[in-house]
């Protein structure tokens, strides 16, 4: 089980937002079983021209040998920004897991005596 660190900037701590982030973080394990840690940063930029500011979400996931980073912004809804950032991370983890499987297959084939 990985650890999840949540950092909020210009946003009040919300139990429901934290719970949603932790739920989505736990779901990532089904796409890559070797997750070491998940760091999520949620920011609310009130200086942007959007009506109430822009929500930015960055998700950093450490797996053995690399760190994957995705981010997403949404002008109205922090939950949409969180969802979209985690969807992007899910795709990144699926690609990383497939690349690792392909490398393992190539290595196994190269080791077969001829």
Helices and strands as residue ranges (DSSP letters): E 3-9, H 15-27, G 28-30, E 35-45, E 54-63, E 66-74, H 78-111
